[in-house]
Amino acid sequence: MDFINSISGWVLLLIGLAISIGLHELGHLLPAKLFGVKVTKYMIGFGPTLFSRKRGETEYGVKAIPLGGYIQMVGMLPPGEESGKTNSWRRAASTIRSSDQLDEADRDRAFYKLAPWKKLIVMFGGPFANLLIAFVLALTLFTGFGPVDRTNQVREIVACIPTVENPNCDRVGDLSPAAIAGLKAGDTIASLAGEDISRWRDIEPIIEANANRSLEMVVIRDGKEINLAITPVKVNFDGSTRSYLGVYLEVARFPQSPLEATNNLGLMMAQTAEMIIQLPVQAFNAFTELTPDANRDTEGAISIVGLGQLSGSLVGSSDLSLEDKVLSQLGLMLSLNVALFVFNMIPLVPLDGGHIAGAIYEAIKRGIWRLRGKKLEKPVDTAMMMPLAYFVAGLLLFLTVVLILRDIINPVEF
C-alpha cells in the first residue's frame, strides 16, 4: 500500500508539474506568435520525444523527462560581426551563434528583430503564467477554503505539565493549568483576560504575556457560561520556552479575504526567494547529509524527489480526509508555481530573467542613444551572454543532482 501511495503521489506531482510547465511555455508561445515570431517547437519535458504532432509551422510534443520544457523561436541570437578580438569568451559566443542558423526567408520573423518591450513580454509570459496559476490557487485555497487553524473549542485536556523525563504524561506529574482550572473536553473558550476568543492565535499572545499569572476565563459548557481562573506556566519544548495551558483544541478552516490571500502569496514568494538565494549553501549542506545516518535539515531545500516523497505521504496519510488530501496536493502545486516564478525571474541566462534583463538593457541603451540624437541600429548581442548561460546551466544541474541524491539517500521523514 505504501508503494501504491508513493506511486500515486508521484503521478499527481508529475501531472501537476507538466501542466504548470505547459502553461509556462504557452505564456511564451502566445505572445511570440502574436508578434509574428516563427516558433518551430513547443515541447513539454526533455530527452527523447514520446509524442509530437506538427500544426502549421510549429511542432508540439511531449518528451520523456517531465522536468522542464521549452519553445524554439527562430533568431534568438542576432547575427554578429566578429571583430579582430579573439579572446576565449568571444570565440565561445561565435561558436554558439553559428549554431543558431537563420533562413533568409525567416529573417524578418526572428526574435532578435522584436522591439525590446515585445521581447520583454515574450520572455515574461512564461513566469507570468506561473504567477497567475499561483494566484488562482492562492485564492482557491486561502479564500475558498482557508488555512487550517486551531479553534477555541477544547478537544482534550492534558493531565499534567510535560517534562523532559515525562513528555507524554505517562506518569503522574504536576497538574496542568487546564486540569487545575477545571476545563473539560467540549468546552468553548469564549474569553480570556477580558479578551474575546475565536481561535488559538487569540489565546497565544495573552498567555505569553501573562505566564504564572491567574487569568479570568469564560467558557461555554452545555450552552451555559462558566467562569474559571487559569494560570499559564512556562514549559521548555525542544529547547524553546513558551507558555503552556495543557489543552488540545479542535481545528477548522478559516477562509481569508482576497487581500489576505494575496498577502500570503507575497509572503510565500519572499520566503522562496530567500531559499533560492541560499541554494548554494543548501547544496553544500546537502553534501554533509549524503549518508543515511546523517542529521537531516527538515527546513532545507528539497528536490523534485523530495516533493514526490511528500506527495506520496500526503496521499497515503490516514489522518487526512479526501478533501484535505486534494487541498494538500493543490498546496504543493501552489508552492511549485511560486518556485517556478521566482526561480525563472533570476536575472541570469539561460533563465527567463536573464533574457528579461537583456531586453531591459537594450531598451535603456536605445533610450540613451535617442537622447544623443542617434539611432541604435543593432540589437544587443545576447550571444555574448551565452557562455555564462552554459556555466549557469551546468551549475544548476550540479546543484539539482546533489539535492536529488540527498533526498534519495537520506530522505526527510514526513
C-alpha positions in Angstrom: 0.0 0.0 0.0 2.9 2.4 0.8 4.3 1.7 -2.6 1.0 2.4 -4.3 0.6 5.6 -2.3 4.1 6.7 -3.3 3.5 6.0 -7.0 0.1 7.8 -6.8 1.8 10.8 -5.2 4.5 10.8 -7.9 1.9 10.6 -10.7 -0.1 13.5 -9.2 3.0 15.6 -8.8 4.3 15.0 -12.3 0.9 15.7 -13.8 0.7 19.0 -11.9 4.3 19.8 -12.9 3.6 19.0 -16.6 0.5 21.3 -16.5 2.5 24.1 -14.9 5.4 23.8 -17.3 3.0 23.5 -20.3 1.2 26.7 -19.3 4.6 28.4 -18.6 5.7 27.6 -22.2 2.3 28.7 -23.5 2.9 32.0 -21.8 6.0 32.4 -24.1 4.3 30.9 -27.2 1.2 33.0 -27.4 2.9 36.5 -27.4 5.7 35.2 -29.6 3.1 34.2 -32.3 1.2 37.4 -31.7 4.3 39.4 -32.5 5.0 37.4 -35.6 8.0 35.4 -34.4 8.3 32.0 -36.0 8.1 29.3 -33.4 9.3 25.9 -34.6 8.9 23.8 -31.5 6.7 23.7 -28.3 7.9 20.9 -26.0 7.0 19.8 -22.5 9.9 17.9 -21.0 13.4 17.0 -22.1 15.1 14.0 -23.6 13.6 11.6 -26.1 10.3 12.6 -27.7 7.3 10.5 -26.7 4.8 12.2 -28.8 4.7 15.1 -31.2 2.5 16.5 -33.9 3.1 19.4 -36.3 0.4 22.1 -36.6 1.3 24.7 -39.2 4.9 25.7 -38.7 5.1 24.5 -35.0 5.8 21.0 -33.7 4.0 20.3 -30.4 5.3 17.4 -28.3 5.9 15.7 -25.0 9.3 14.4 -24.0 10.3 11.6 -21.7 11.7 13.7 -18.7 8.9 16.0 -17.5 11.2 18.3 -15.5 11.2 21.3 -17.9 10.1 22.5 -21.3 10.9 25.0 -24.0 9.7 26.7 -27.1 12.1 27.1 -30.0 12.0 30.6 -31.7 14.0 31.4 -34.8 16.6 34.0 -34.4 17.1 34.1 -30.7 20.6 35.4 -31.2 21.3 38.3 -33.5 24.0 38.0 -36.3 27.3 39.4 -35.2 30.2 41.0 -36.9 33.2 39.4 -35.2 36.0 41.8 -34.7 39.7 41.0 -34.6 39.5 40.4 -30.9 39.7 36.7 -30.4 39.6 36.1 -26.6 38.1 32.8 -25.4 34.7 34.4 -24.5 34.2 35.9 -28.0 35.2 32.6 -29.6 32.7 30.7 -27.4 30.0 33.3 -28.4 30.9 33.0 -32.1 30.6 29.2 -31.9 27.2 29.4 -30.2 26.0 32.0 -32.7 27.0 29.8 -35.6 24.7 27.0 -34.3 21.7 29.3 -34.4 21.4 29.4 -38.2 18.5 31.5 -39.7 17.0 31.0 -43.1 16.8 34.2 -45.2 13.0 33.7 -45.5 12.6 33.8 -41.8 14.9 36.8 -41.1 12.0 39.3 -40.6 10.3 36.9 -38.2 13.4 36.5 -35.9 13.1 37.0 -32.2 16.0 39.4 -32.1 14.2 41.7 -34.6 11.5 42.5 -31.9 11.4 45.8 -30.1 12.7 45.5 -26.6 9.3 45.8 -25.0 8.0 42.9 -27.1 11.0 40.8 -26.2 10.2 41.5 -22.5 6.6 40.5 -22.9 7.5 37.2 -24.7 10.1 36.3 -22.0 8.0 37.4 -19.1 5.0 35.5 -20.4 6.2 32.2 -19.0 6.9 33.3 -15.4 3.7 35.3 -15.5 1.7 32.1 -16.3 3.1 30.5 -13.2 2.3 33.6 -11.2 -1.2 33.6 -12.5 -1.6 29.9 -11.6 -0.2 30.6 -8.1 -2.6 33.5 -7.7 -5.7 31.4 -8.7 -4.6 28.6 -6.4 -4.0 31.0 -3.5 -7.5 32.4 -3.9 -8.9 28.9 -4.1 -7.1 27.6 -1.0 -7.0 30.6 1.2 -10.2 32.3 0.3 -12.3 29.4 -1.0 -11.4 27.0 1.9 -9.0 28.8 4.2 -5.9 27.6 6.1 -6.3 25.1 8.9 -6.0 26.7 12.4 -6.8 25.7 16.0 -10.2 26.9 17.1 -11.4 27.9 20.6 -13.1 24.5 21.2 -11.4 22.1 23.6 -10.9 18.6 22.2 -8.8 17.1 25.0 -7.2 18.1 28.3 -3.6 17.2 29.1 -3.5 15.9 32.6 0.0 17.1 33.6 2.8 19.5 32.8 5.1 17.6 30.4 8.8 17.4 31.3 11.9 16.0 29.6 11.6 12.9 31.7 7.8 12.6 31.3 6.9 14.3 28.0 3.7 12.4 27.4 2.4 12.4 31.0 2.8 8.6 31.1 3.4 9.0 34.9 1.6 11.2 37.4 3.1 14.7 37.4 2.2 18.2 38.3 -1.3 19.0 37.1 -1.6 21.2 34.0 -3.1 24.6 34.2 -6.2 23.4 32.3 -6.7 20.5 34.7 -6.4 22.7 37.7 -8.8 25.3 36.2 -11.4 22.6 35.6 -11.5 22.8 31.8 -13.3 19.9 30.1 -13.4 18.4 26.6 -16.2 20.1 24.6 -15.8 23.5 26.3 -15.7 26.5 24.1 -13.3 29.3 25.3 -15.3 32.5 24.9 -12.9 35.0 26.5 -9.6 35.1 28.3 -8.4 38.0 30.5 -11.3 40.0 29.2 -10.5 39.5 25.5 -12.9 37.7 23.2 -11.5 34.5 21.8 -12.3 32.9 18.4 -9.2 30.7 17.9 -5.8 29.8 19.3 -4.0 32.8 17.8 -6.1 35.0 20.1 -5.1 33.0 23.1 -1.3 32.7 22.4 -0.2 36.3 22.9 -2.3 36.6 26.1 -0.7 33.6 27.8 2.8 34.5 26.6 2.5 37.9 28.2 0.9 36.6 31.4 2.9 33.5 32.4 2.4 32.5 36.1 -0.5 35.0 36.4 -4.0 34.0 37.2 -6.3 34.9 34.3 -10.1 35.1 34.1 -11.5 32.7 31.6 -15.1 32.3 30.4 -16.1 29.1 28.7 -19.4 27.8 27.2 -20.4 24.4 28.5 -23.7 22.8 27.6 -24.9 26.2 26.5 -24.1 28.0 29.7 -21.3 30.5 30.5 -18.9 29.3 33.2 -16.3 31.5 34.9 -12.9 29.9 35.5 -9.4 31.0 36.5 -6.3 29.7 34.8 -2.6 30.3 35.3 -0.3 29.6 32.3 3.1 28.2 33.1 6.4 28.2 31.2 7.5 24.9 29.7 10.6 24.0 27.7 9.7 22.4 24.3 12.7 21.3 22.1 15.0 24.0 23.5 12.4 26.8 23.4 10.4 28.1 26.3 6.8 29.1 25.9 3.6 29.4 28.0 1.5 26.3 28.4 -2.1 25.6 29.2 -2.5 21.9 28.6 -5.2 21.8 26.0 -5.7 20.2 22.6 -8.0 22.3 20.5 -10.2 21.3 17.6 -9.0 22.5 14.2 -11.0 24.1 11.4 -10.5 26.0 8.2 -10.8 29.8 8.3 -11.4 31.4 4.9 -9.4 34.6 4.3 -10.2 37.7 2.3 -8.7 38.0 -1.2 -6.4 40.7 0.3 -5.2 38.3 3.0 -4.7 35.5 0.4 -2.7 37.9 -1.8 -0.5 38.9 1.2 0.1 35.2 1.9 1.1 34.7 -1.7 3.6 37.6 -1.4 5.0 36.1 1.8 5.5 32.7 0.1 7.3 34.5 -2.8 9.6 36.3 -0.4 10.4 33.1 1.5 11.0 31.2 -1.7 13.4 34.0 -2.9 15.3 33.7 0.4 15.5 29.9 -0.1 16.8 30.3 -3.6 19.4 32.9 -2.6 20.7 30.3 -0.1 20.6 27.5 -2.6 24.5 27.2 -2.9 24.7 27.0 0.8 21.8 24.4 0.9 23.7 22.3 -1.7 26.9 22.5 0.3 24.9 21.4 3.4 23.4 18.6 1.4 26.9 17.1 0.9 27.1 16.6 4.7 23.8 14.8 4.6 24.6 12.3 1.9 24.7 9.4 4.3 21.6 7.6 5.7 22.5 8.2 9.3 23.3 12.0 8.9 21.1 14.5 10.7 18.8 15.9 8.0 17.8 19.6 8.0 14.0 19.3 7.7 13.7 23.1 6.9 16.1 23.0 4.0 15.5 22.9 0.2 14.2 19.6 -1.3 14.4 18.3 -4.8 11.7 17.0 -7.1 12.4 13.6 -5.5 11.6 15.1 -2.0 8.4 16.7 -3.4 7.4 13.3 -4.8 8.0 11.7 -1.4 5.9 14.4 0.3 3.1 14.0 -2.3 3.1 10.2 -1.6 3.0 10.7 2.1 0.0 13.0 1.8 -1.9 10.6 -0.5 -1.2 7.7 2.0 -2.0 9.6 5.2 -4.8 8.1 7.2 -5.1 11.3 9.3 -6.3 13.3 6.3 -9.8 13.3 4.7 -10.2 13.1 0.9 -10.8 16.9 0.9 -7.6 17.6 2.9 -5.6 15.3 0.5 -6.9 17.2 -2.5 -6.2 20.6 -0.9 -2.8 19.4 0.1 -1.9 18.5 -3.5 -3.2 21.9 -4.6 -1.0 23.4 -2.0 2.0 21.6 -3.4 1.1 23.0 -6.9 0.9 26.4 -5.4 4.4 26.1 -3.8 5.7 24.7 -7.1 4.4 27.5 -9.2 5.7 30.1 -6.8 9.1 28.5 -7.0 8.9 28.4 -10.8 8.0 32.1 -11.0 10.7 33.2 -8.5 13.4 31.0 -9.9 12.8 32.0 -13.5 13.0 35.7 -12.6 16.6 35.4 -11.5 18.4 37.8 -13.9 20.8 35.2 -15.3 20.7 33.4 -18.6 19.5 30.8 -19.5 16.7 31.7 -17.2 13.8 33.9 -18.4 15.0 36.6 -16.0 18.3 36.8 -17.9 16.6 37.4 -21.2 14.2 39.9 -19.5 17.3 41.8 -18.1 18.8 41.8 -21.7 15.6 43.3 -23.1 15.5 46.0 -20.4 19.2 46.7 -21.0 18.5 47.1 -24.7 15.6 49.4 -24.1 17.8 51.6 -21.8 20.6 51.6 -24.3 18.2 52.6 -27.2 16.8 55.4 -25.0 20.3 56.8 -24.3 21.2 56.7 -28.0 17.9 58.6 -28.7 18.9 61.3 -26.2 22.1 61.7 -28.0 20.3 62.1 -31.3 21.4 58.8 -32.7 19.7 55.5 -33.6 20.8 52.2 -32.3 20.8 50.1 -35.5 21.8 46.7 -34.0 20.1 44.8 -31.1 22.1 44.0 -28.0 24.3 41.0 -28.8 22.8 38.3 -26.5 25.3 35.7 -27.9 27.8 37.3 -25.6 25.8 36.1 -22.6 25.6 32.5 -23.8 28.9 31.3 -22.4 27.6 32.5 -19.0 24.3 30.7 -19.8 26.2 27.4 -20.2 28.0 27.9 -16.9 24.8 28.7 -15.0 23.0 25.7 -16.6 25.9 23.5 -15.5 25.9 24.9 -12.0 22.1 24.4 -11.7 22.4 20.8 -13.0 25.1 20.1 -10.4 23.0 21.6 -7.5 20.0 19.7 -8.7 21.9 16.4 -8.7 23.3 17.0 -5.2 19.8 17.7 -3.8 18.3 14.7 -5.6 21.0 12.3 -4.3 20.5 13.7 -0.8 16.7 13.1 -1.0 17.2 9.5 -2.2 20.0 8.5 0.3 18.7 10.5 3.3 15.0 11.4 2.7 13.0 13.6 5.0 10.6 11.7 7.3 7.2 13.3 6.6 
